[in-house]
């Protein structure tokens, strides 16, 4: 598997880079909610069969967002937004982007990680 990252591209650049990468033989596309370019990534992915690539995306943790009232809802909403932005029904791998460990000198928020994980499990069980 050869992976193509999409960080720091705008929407149109992401589309062009992913399109070219797929033509050159890249088989893994790495995207993220926080990159704000997944619409471009998704536009390029629509041009190839779904089984021809492995798709990774990420969800933000509440620590990086400045805190969330509901970690589970934040993760769930982000997961659904990823699918919509990418224009796909499922992804192959989801990562928690910057887990909430020692954010701003604070210790690990185990409850936040558990709620993010619970949302990921529900996403997986739903076949997404």
N, C-alpha and C positions, 0 to 999 in steps of 0.2 A: 504494500500500500504506500502510495506517495501522497503526502498531504500538502494542501494549499491553504495558507492562512489568509484571512481577509481583513485583518486589523488595519486601521488607518486609511482605508479606502472610502471615498464617498460612494453613493449609490451607483452612479454610472461607471465609476472605475471598478467597483466590485463586480458588476455585471460583466464588464469587458475582461477582467482578469480571470474570473471563474470560467467564462466561455473559452478563453484561450487555454487555460490550464486543463480543462477537460479534453480539449483537442490534442494537447500535448501528452496526455496520459495520466494526469493526476486522478487519483481514485478516492481521495479523502478530502472533503471540504470542511474547513474549520470556520465556523461563524459564531456570532454572539449577539444577544439582545443589545448589549451595551455598545456595539460597534456602530449602530444606527445606519446599517447598510444592507440589511438582510433582504430588503425588497429587490435590490440589484442581484444579490446572490441567487435568490429564488427565480428571477427572470431567466438567468443563464441555465439554471437547473431544469427548467421546463423544456429545454431543447434536447435533453438526453433521457434515455430510459432510467427510471428510478432505481433499478437494480444495478446500474453501472457506477454508482458512487456510494460512499459511506459519509453520512452527514452528522457533524457534531455541532451543537450549539451550547450556549451557556445561559444561565439565569443569574441575575445579580443577587447578592445577599443583602439583607437589611442593614448590616453594619456599614457597607460602602455607600448605601443610599441615605445614611444619616438616621437610620432607625425606622422601623415599621411597626404599626400597631398590631399587625397580624402577619407573622412570617409565612404561615401556610398560604394565606390568600395572596400575598405578594409573589410567592414562588409559583402558585397555580396560575395566576393572571399572566405572569411572565412566560410561563410555558405555553399557554394558549396564544399569547402575542407572537412568540417565536414561530409557531406553525402558520399563523396568518401572514406574518411578514415574509416567511420563506415560501409560502404558497404550497406547502406540502401537508400531508395528513399524518406523517410520522417522521421522527428523526431516529438516528441509530445510537446516538450517545448524547447525554446532557450532563454538563458539568456545572457545579456551583462555582460561579466566577468570584474569586476572592472570598473564600469562606470567612466567616466573622471571627477570626482568631486574632487576639491582641490588637483589635482596632482602636486606635487613639489611646494606647496604653491600657486598655481594659483587658481583662482576662477573657478566655474563650466563653462564648455564650452557648452552652450546650443545648439549651431549649431551642434557640434559633436554628441551630444545625439540625436538631431532631424534627422541627417543623418543616424545614426545607426538604429534608429527606422523606418525610411523610408525603409531601406533595409530589416528589419525584416517583415514589412508589405508586401513588394513585395514577399518575400520568402513564407509567409503565403498564399497570393493570388495565388501563383503558385502551391499550394498543397504540399509544401515540409515541 
